[in-house]
Amino acid sequence: MTATIESPRSGRIAPQYRRNGGSRGNFEMIAWLFMRLSGVVLVVLIFGHLFVNLMVGEGIHAIDFGFVAGKWADPFWQFWDLAMLWLAMLHGTNGVRTIINDYAEKDSTRRWLKTVLYSATVVIIVLGTLVIFTFDPCPVVDGVPLPGGFCPA
């Protein structure tokens, strides 16, 4: 005699995969590849950033407004920090987009979550880029230079 063991969910109807594949082409494969490559580049950028800021010179005790001003006066460090900002934001956005695709069941919920995600990403990238390239360590307000020991007289 053979006993049949039914699964605990045998009384429920299995959920159907409702999303249609569409004609996305290779977008998901490119997004997957981007995550791997940007992750490797980010490791180099972040550890380089940490090494220069924490280990070189006086270490953490030297980090202040003047340190950042001196660092961002060099186009190399502007590009380094810009690459770190852009890659980190795009890498994180792609990861959260994947989570939204996996866990948001309704199309409308998925659309709104992605809209908020992409809007926040654009705002942070634009503002971060503006800060990096328009940073002025010696601002003048109404013809009067702001006080600080790092600006030439």
C-alpha positions in Angstrom: 0.0 0.0 0.0 1.3 3.4 -0.9 0.6 6.5 1.2 0.2 9.8 -0.5 1.6 12.8 1.4 0.1 16.1 0.3 2.0 19.3 0.6 0.8 21.8 3.2 -0.3 24.2 0.5 -2.1 21.7 -1.6 -5.4 23.4 -1.0 -4.1 26.7 -2.4 -3.9 27.7 -6.0 -0.3 28.3 -7.0 0.3 32.0 -7.8 0.9 32.6 -11.5 3.7 34.6 -12.8 1.8 37.6 -14.2 4.5 39.8 -15.6 5.1 39.4 -19.3 8.7 39.4 -20.5 8.2 42.1 -23.0 11.0 43.1 -25.4 13.6 44.2 -22.9 16.4 42.8 -25.0 19.6 42.5 -23.0 18.9 45.1 -20.3 18.9 42.7 -17.4 22.1 41.0 -18.6 23.8 44.4 -18.9 22.5 45.5 -15.5 23.8 42.2 -14.0 27.2 42.8 -15.6 27.2 46.4 -14.5 26.7 45.3 -10.9 29.8 43.0 -11.0 32.1 45.5 -12.8 31.0 48.5 -10.8 31.4 46.5 -7.6 35.0 45.8 -8.4 35.8 49.4 -9.4 34.0 50.7 -6.2 36.2 48.5 -4.0 39.3 50.1 -5.5 37.8 53.6 -5.3 36.6 53.2 -1.7 39.8 51.6 -0.4 41.9 54.3 -2.2 39.7 57.0 -0.7 40.0 55.5 2.8 43.8 55.0 2.5 44.4 58.6 1.4 42.1 60.1 4.0 43.0 57.9 7.0 46.5 56.6 6.5 48.5 59.1 4.5 49.9 62.2 6.3 48.5 62.9 9.8 45.6 60.5 9.3 42.2 61.2 10.6 43.4 64.2 12.6 44.1 66.1 9.4 40.6 65.8 8.0 38.9 69.1 8.1 37.4 71.7 5.7 40.9 72.7 4.6 41.8 69.1 3.8 38.8 68.7 1.6 39.4 72.1 0.0 43.0 71.1 -0.8 42.0 67.7 -2.1 39.2 69.1 -4.4 41.6 71.7 -5.8 43.2 68.9 -7.7 41.2 67.7 -10.7 42.4 64.1 -10.1 40.6 64.0 -6.7 37.6 65.7 -8.2 37.3 62.9 -10.8 38.1 60.2 -8.2 35.3 61.4 -5.9 32.9 62.0 -8.8 33.5 58.4 -10.1 32.9 57.1 -6.6 29.7 59.1 -6.3 28.3 58.1 -9.7 29.2 54.5 -9.4 28.0 54.1 -5.9 24.6 55.7 -6.7 24.1 53.8 -9.9 25.2 50.5 -8.3 22.8 51.1 -5.3 20.0 52.2 -7.6 20.3 49.1 -9.7 20.3 46.9 -6.6 17.2 48.5 -5.2 15.5 48.3 -8.7 16.1 44.6 -8.6 14.6 44.3 -5.1 11.6 46.4 -6.3 11.1 44.1 -9.3 11.3 41.0 -7.1 9.0 42.0 -4.3 6.5 44.6 -5.6 3.6 42.6 -6.8 1.4 45.3 -8.4 2.5 47.1 -11.5 1.4 50.4 -10.1 3.3 49.9 -6.9 6.4 48.9 -8.8 6.1 52.0 -11.1 5.8 54.4 -8.1 8.6 52.9 -6.2 10.9 53.1 -9.2 9.8 56.7 -9.9 10.8 57.7 -6.3 14.0 55.7 -6.6 15.1 57.2 -9.9 14.1 60.7 -8.8 16.1 60.5 -5.6 19.1 59.1 -7.6 19.0 61.9 -10.1 18.8 64.6 -7.4 21.7 63.1 -5.4 23.9 62.7 -8.4 23.2 66.2 -9.7 23.7 67.8 -6.3 26.8 65.8 -5.6 28.3 66.6 -9.0 27.6 70.3 -8.4 29.2 70.3 -5.0 32.3 68.6 -6.3 32.8 71.0 -9.2 31.5 74.3 -7.7 33.2 73.9 -4.3 34.8 77.2 -3.3 37.0 77.0 -0.2 37.3 80.8 0.1 33.8 82.2 -0.5 33.2 85.9 -0.6 29.8 87.1 0.7 28.9 90.8 -0.1 32.6 91.6 -0.8 33.7 90.2 2.5 35.7 87.0 2.6 34.4 84.5 5.2 36.8 83.8 8.1 39.1 80.9 8.0 42.8 80.1 8.3 43.0 78.2 5.1 42.3 81.0 2.6 45.1 83.4 1.5 44.7 87.0 2.7 
